[in-house]
Amino acid sequence: MNLRQLEYFLAVVSEGSFSRAASALHMTQPPLSQSVIQLEKQLGVRLLDRHPQGVSATPAGELLAGQGRQLLRWSERIEEQVKMLGRGLAGRLQIASVPTFAWTHLPPLLKAYAAQAPAVDVELSDPEPAEVLRQVAGGQADVGFVATADPDSLADSHPDLGLAAVKPMPLVLVLPPQLSALPDPVDLADLAEETWILPSKISGFPGLLELAEQLWRSAGTRPASIRNVSTLQTAVPLIAAGMGISLMPRSIADVAGSRVEVRDCLQQVDPLHAAMVWSRQLPPSPVLELFLEVARRTYTVEL
């Protein structure tokens, strides 16, 4: 028994007549009658009682009609789900993003994506930058977001990854409350005696520390001391406690609120760049293809 035979049989039961069922199905009566006869032979049971007024279902036919309608609904649902999966409208998408980007800049993209693919199960993790790249390259994450000082250098060092710089992230100085009297913008010379709190250097990954060093060189200064932390989020409570200052995207500083002081820097500070990465070695799933297309429109970038 196939679904076409079942559909024909249900039409005959519903109409109570082969001729009316054939008309409803936009077909001639002989092939319809032959299909039902063949179905009865395959099942080894009479499904219809024929009489002058038309046909009626036998007990076996009533059972098949009741279960068959449910089966057709299931098949339609399965067909739609398969089509949605093929178009990237269903399934699972795993995103790995550093918090520096995820907190403020990722939500608009996720909102735009959810509007197009509400049935996709989005999973979000927040590993450190090198782990984001590792997960994407290894297939544990479909797509990743990192914040880097030099997208071109990062792309050159990871030819197995596709990379697109999607958003500049301007940097500001984040100071403890006791430095609230400093002007805005503030000269680095006024911070010469302060301890800087910055993420540790990551081998092969140009990040915030490289931008800070570039800033110090251009200003002809050097911090009294540098304290390394795992993430910028770790630095915020230390700064609020008066243990040092930092350089970070304004989005992170804004989250800290009134616990810290935020100042622009008198000297020119190059921004971090948010970059989206995906594997060039693994074939993209329909879910990922749709996400990349939404990202391209959201950030107006070439991928």
C-alpha positions in Angstrom: 0.0 0.0 0.0 1.3 3.4 -0.9 0.1 6.9 0.0 -1.4 7.5 -3.5 -3.6 4.4 -3.1 -4.6 5.5 0.3 -5.5 9.0 -0.9 -7.7 7.5 -3.7 -9.4 5.1 -1.2 -10.2 7.9 1.2 -11.7 10.0 -1.6 -14.0 7.2 -2.5 -15.1 6.7 1.1 -15.6 10.4 1.6 -17.7 10.8 -1.6 -19.5 7.5 -1.4 -19.1 7.0 -5.1 -16.3 6.2 -7.6 -17.6 8.7 -10.1 -17.8 11.6 -7.6 -14.4 10.7 -6.2 -12.9 10.7 -9.7 -14.3 14.1 -10.3 -13.0 15.4 -7.0 -9.5 14.0 -7.8 -9.6 15.4 -11.4 -9.1 11.9 -12.9 -11.1 9.3 -14.8 -13.0 6.6 -13.0 -11.3 3.4 -14.4 -7.8 4.0 -13.0 -9.4 5.0 -9.6 -11.5 1.8 -9.5 -8.4 -0.2 -10.5 -6.3 1.4 -7.7 -8.9 0.5 -5.0 -9.3 -3.1 -6.4 -5.5 -3.5 -6.3 -5.4 -2.2 -2.7 -8.0 -4.8 -1.7 -6.0 -7.5 -3.3 -2.8 -6.4 -1.5 -4.5 -6.4 1.9 -6.5 -9.5 1.2 -9.8 -8.0 2.5 -12.8 -6.3 1.0 -12.7 -2.6 1.9 -15.9 -1.4 0.1 -19.4 -2.7 -0.3 -20.7 -1.8 -3.8 -24.4 -1.1 -4.2 -26.6 0.8 -6.7 -26.4 4.1 -4.7 -22.6 4.0 -4.6 -20.2 2.5 -2.1 -19.8 2.2 1.7 -16.9 1.1 3.8 -16.8 -2.3 5.3 -15.6 -2.6 8.9 -12.1 -3.2 7.5 -12.5 -0.2 5.3 -13.7 2.0 8.2 -10.6 1.0 10.2 -8.4 1.8 7.2 -10.2 5.1 6.6 -9.8 6.3 10.2 -6.1 5.3 10.5 -5.4 6.4 6.9 -6.5 9.9 7.4 -4.2 10.2 10.4 -1.4 8.6 8.3 -1.9 11.2 5.6 -1.7 14.0 8.1 1.5 12.6 9.5 3.0 12.3 6.0 2.1 15.9 5.2 3.7 17.0 8.4 6.8 15.0 7.7 7.0 16.4 4.2 6.7 19.9 5.4 9.4 19.4 8.1 11.8 17.9 5.6 11.2 20.8 3.3 11.8 23.3 6.1 15.0 21.5 7.1 16.2 21.6 3.5 15.5 25.4 3.3 17.3 26.0 6.6 14.0 26.8 8.4 14.3 23.9 10.9 17.1 22.2 12.7 19.8 23.3 15.1 22.4 26.1 14.9 25.4 26.2 17.3 27.0 29.7 17.8 30.2 30.3 19.7 30.7 34.0 20.5 33.0 35.9 22.8 30.9 37.9 25.3 32.4 41.2 24.1 30.3 40.7 21.0 27.4 38.6 22.2 26.1 41.0 24.9 25.3 43.9 22.7 25.9 43.2 19.0 24.6 39.6 18.6 20.9 40.2 19.7 19.8 42.2 16.6 21.2 39.4 14.4 19.5 36.7 16.4 16.2 38.6 16.3 16.4 39.0 12.5 17.3 35.3 12.1 14.5 34.1 14.4 12.0 36.1 12.4 13.0 34.0 9.3 13.6 30.7 11.0 11.6 30.5 14.2 11.7 26.7 14.3 15.5 26.5 14.4 16.9 25.6 17.8 19.8 28.2 18.4 22.4 27.2 20.9 24.9 29.9 22.2 28.1 29.4 24.0 30.8 32.0 25.1 34.3 30.5 25.0 37.5 32.5 24.8 38.6 33.6 21.3 41.0 30.8 20.4 38.4 28.3 21.5 35.8 29.9 19.3 38.1 29.4 16.3 38.9 25.8 17.4 35.2 24.9 17.7 34.3 26.3 14.4 37.2 24.6 12.6 36.4 21.3 14.2 32.6 21.5 13.6 31.6 21.7 17.2 30.1 25.2 16.4 28.5 26.1 13.1 29.6 29.8 13.3 31.6 32.0 15.7 32.2 35.6 16.6 35.4 37.0 17.9 36.8 40.5 18.5 40.2 41.1 16.9 42.6 43.9 16.3 43.5 42.8 12.8 40.9 40.7 10.8 43.1 40.4 7.8 46.0 38.9 9.8 43.6 36.6 11.5 42.2 35.4 8.2 45.7 34.8 6.8 46.6 32.7 9.8 43.5 30.6 9.5 43.0 29.7 5.8 40.6 26.9 6.8 38.1 29.5 8.1 35.9 31.9 6.3 36.1 35.3 8.0 34.1 38.5 7.6 34.6 41.7 9.7 31.1 42.6 10.6 31.3 45.6 12.9 33.9 48.0 14.3 33.9 48.2 18.1 35.3 51.6 19.3 37.3 51.5 22.5 37.1 53.7 25.6 39.1 54.0 28.8 37.4 52.4 31.8 38.5 53.9 35.2 37.7 53.3 38.9 35.3 55.8 40.7 38.2 57.6 42.4 39.4 58.9 39.0 36.0 60.6 38.3 37.6 64.0 38.4 39.6 63.3 35.2 38.4 65.2 32.1 36.8 63.6 29.0 38.8 63.0 26.9 41.6 62.0 29.2 45.3 62.2 28.3 47.3 58.9 28.7 49.9 61.0 30.5 47.5 61.4 33.4 47.3 57.7 33.7 51.0 57.0 33.8 51.0 55.7 37.4 47.9 53.4 36.9 47.9 49.6 36.6 46.3 48.4 33.4 44.0 45.4 33.5 43.9 43.6 30.1 43.2 40.1 28.7 46.3 37.9 28.4 48.0 37.7 25.0 46.8 34.8 22.8 49.4 33.3 20.5 48.4 33.8 16.9 45.4 36.0 17.8 45.7 39.8 17.5 43.5 41.2 20.2 43.1 44.0 22.7 46.5 43.8 24.2 48.1 44.4 20.8 45.9 47.6 20.4 46.9 48.8 23.9 50.6 48.3 23.1 50.1 50.2 19.8 48.4 53.0 21.7 51.2 53.2 24.3 53.9 53.3 21.6 52.1 56.1 19.7 51.8 58.1 23.0 55.4 57.5 24.0 54.3 56.0 27.3 54.3 52.7 29.2 52.0 51.6 32.1 53.4 51.4 35.6 52.2 47.8 35.6 50.0 45.4 33.7 47.7 42.9 35.2 46.4 40.1 32.9 42.9 38.6 33.2 41.1 35.9 31.3 38.3 38.2 29.9 37.3 41.8 29.9 34.3 40.9 32.0 36.7 39.7 34.7 38.3 43.2 34.6 35.2 45.2 35.4 34.8 44.3 39.1 38.6 44.8 39.6 38.3 48.3 38.1 35.2 49.1 40.2 37.3 48.1 43.3 40.0 50.6 42.4 42.6 48.0 41.4 43.4 49.4 37.9 42.1 50.8 34.6 41.4 49.2 31.2 40.6 49.7 27.6 37.5 48.0 26.3 34.5 48.4 23.9 32.0 50.9 25.1 29.3 48.1 25.0 31.1 46.3 27.9 31.7 49.5 29.8 28.0 50.4 29.5 27.0 47.1 31.1 29.1 48.1 34.2 27.1 51.2 34.6 27.8 53.6 37.4 30.3 51.3 39.1 33.0 52.6 36.8 34.0 55.8 35.0 34.1 55.9 31.2 36.3 58.3 29.3 37.4 58.7 25.6 41.1 58.8 25.1 42.8 62.0 23.9 45.1 59.9 21.8 43.8 58.1 18.8 42.7 54.5 19.6 42.1 52.0 16.8 38.9 49.9 17.3 38.6 46.2 17.8 36.7 44.5 14.9 34.0 42.0 15.5 34.5 39.1 13.0 32.3 36.3 12.0 34.0 32.9 11.2 32.8 29.7 9.7 34.5 26.6 8.3 35.6 26.4 4.7 36.4 22.7 5.1 32.9 21.5 6.1 29.9 21.8 3.8 27.5 24.4 5.3 24.1 23.1 6.4 21.0 24.8 5.0 20.5 26.3 8.5 24.0 27.8 8.4 23.5 29.1 4.9 20.4 30.9 5.9 22.1 32.4 9.0 25.1 33.6 6.9 22.6 35.3 4.5 20.8 37.0 7.3 24.1 38.1 8.7 25.2 39.5 5.3 22.0 41.6 5.2 22.1 42.6 8.8 25.8 43.8 8.7 25.8 44.7 5.0 29.1 42.8 4.4 30.3 40.5 1.7 30.8 36.9 2.8 
